[in-house]
Amino acid sequence: MAIAAIAPAPANIREVFRCLFCGLNQYVPHDRCCRRCHLSVDALPEPAPPPTPATPENAPHRGTPKSGSALSALASVLRELRVERGWSQRELARRQRIPRTYVSKTESMKCVPTLTSLTRVAAALEISPRELLQRWERQKDKSRNDLAADPFISLIIPHLPALGDEQRRILVSRVAELAGRSIRLAHSGRTAA
């Protein structure tokens, strides 16, 4: 009895493409239709509508999970509450029935917890969600006051209204870069040169 085997085409012969409709990277299938959206590989997408002018109502959110005093204040409150109880991240994760890495990512501002997650963490920390949110608000206020008290920031604040959007973005990114550098230097024990 003979067994017939069909060898797949070598990878260097197969054509790879990115679907213009759904963005899936894939080999060109035999029917020349995308595996995800089932549209023809050879079809051209419809032209995009002209962009609408940005207004406060339709402006995209430009913040990132790592930026903003609100997220850092939340991370600080969660870490503070956990440490007050003498718990490790592993213990808090066990009480919430979630992976320890999620607790770590939340405390290091690498992810933004949902309202459901905040309710679950409040229950695990044995406080009400209201108390958690109140502590978060107090921490945000403290962060804002600390920032406004900084001598460098107090010199910049009067000039902010005169800056354009691009200038503000550059200033914020530069200050964040300098702040990150000083934090890294502080952790390494060196001083800024």
N, C-alpha and C positions, 0 to 999 in steps of 0.2 A: 504494500500500500504506500503510495507516494503522497507526501504532504506538500502542498503548494503554499508558498508564502509570498505575500506582496510587500515589497520593500517601500517604505515611504520615500518621497522625493527628498533629496539632500537639501539641507537648510539653505545652502548658498544658491539654490535654484529657485526656491519658493520666494514669492514676492510678498513683502510686508507693507501694509499701508495703515494709515490712521483714518478712520471714518470721519468725514467732514461734518456729519450730523451729530453723532453721539460721542466722538472722540476716542473710541476703542481702538487700540493697536492690535492688529491681527494679521494672519496670513490671508491672502486673497482666496476666498472659498471658491469651489467649483461653480456655484451658481452666481457668483459675482455679486452677492448680497451680504450686507453686514450681518454678523451673527447676533448682535444685540438689537439693532433697530430695524433690520430686515429691509433696508433701503439699498438701492443699487449702488455699487462701488463707483460706477461711472457717472452717476447723477451729480449735478452741482447743487449746493445748497442755495436756498432762496437768499437774495441779498438782505442783509440785516437792515432793520429800520433805522432811520437817522437817530442819533442819540438825542435824548431829551435834555434840555438844560437843567443843570443841577439846582435844586431848590432845597430848602431845609426839609421839606416833606419827603422828597425822593432821593436825598443824598445818601450814598452808601455809608455803612458804618466803617470807619477807617481804623478803629482800634484793633490791636492784636491781643490775644490772651495774656501775653507777657507785659503789656503796657497798661498804664492806668493805675491810679491810686486805689480805686475801688477793689480791683482784684487782689492787689498786694495787701490791702487792709483785710480782706476776707481770709487770705492765706495766713496772715499774721494771727487773726482771731482763732482760726481753727487750730493752728499749731500751739498757741497759748493755752487754749482750753484743754487740749490733749496733754500738754506738759503739766498743767495744773493738777491733773488727775494722776500724774506719774505713769502714763501709759505710753507704750511704744506705738509706732505706726502699725505694727503687726496686730497689737491688741485692739486698737481702734477699728482696724479693718475686720478683724474677727467679729467684733460686736455689730458691725454693719453688714456682715456677710458679703464683703466685696474684696477684691484683690488688694494687697498691701501697696502695690504700685500705684493704684488709683489715689490712695491717701497721699503718697509721696508726690504724685503729679499735681494734686490739688494744692498741697502746701508749698510747692515750688513754682506755682503759677503756670504750669505747663498745660493745664486743662481747666475749663470753667465748669463748676458743678451745676447741675440742673436744680430746679426748685425741689424736685423729688429727692435728689441726693442731699440737699441741705436739710430737708425734713428728716431723712434717715440719719444723718450725722448728728442732728440735734437730739434725736431719740437715743442714739448710742452714747452721746455725751451727757445724757440725763438732764437736759434742759429743754425748755420749750423753743419751738422755732422762732417765736416772737423775741425771746431773750437773745437768741443767736443773732437775729437781724438787728436788734438794738445794740448789741456789742459791736457788730460790724459798722453800724452808723457812727458810733462813738469813735471807733478806730479811724474811720475815714475823716472825721472832723479833726482828730488829733494829727493825722498825716498832713491835712491841709494847713493847719496852724503851724506845724513844724516847718513846712515848706515856706510859708509866708514869712516866718521868722528868720530864715536864712538870709544873711547879708547880701549875697550875690543875687539871689532871686528878688529881694526887695528892691534892688537897683534896676532890675530888668522889667518888673511889673508895670511901671508907668509908661514904658515904651511899647508894650505889646499891642495896644490898639492901632498904632501906626504901621504895624507889620502886615504884609500880605499873607495869604494862605501858604504860599511856597516858603516864604521867609520863616513863618511860624513852624512849619514842618521841619525845616533845616535846623532851627534853633532847638526844638524839642529833641530831635534825634541826636544832635551834638551834646546837649546836656545829659541825655540818657547814656550816651557813650562815655562821657566823662565820669558820670556817677558809677557806671558799671566798672570802669577802669579803677576808680578809687576803692570800690568794694573788693575787687580782685586783689589789689595791692594790699589792702588791710588784711585780707585772709592769708596772704602769703608772707606777711610780716615786713614787707618792704615799704618804702615811702615813695611818693610821686616825685619824679625828677623834673 
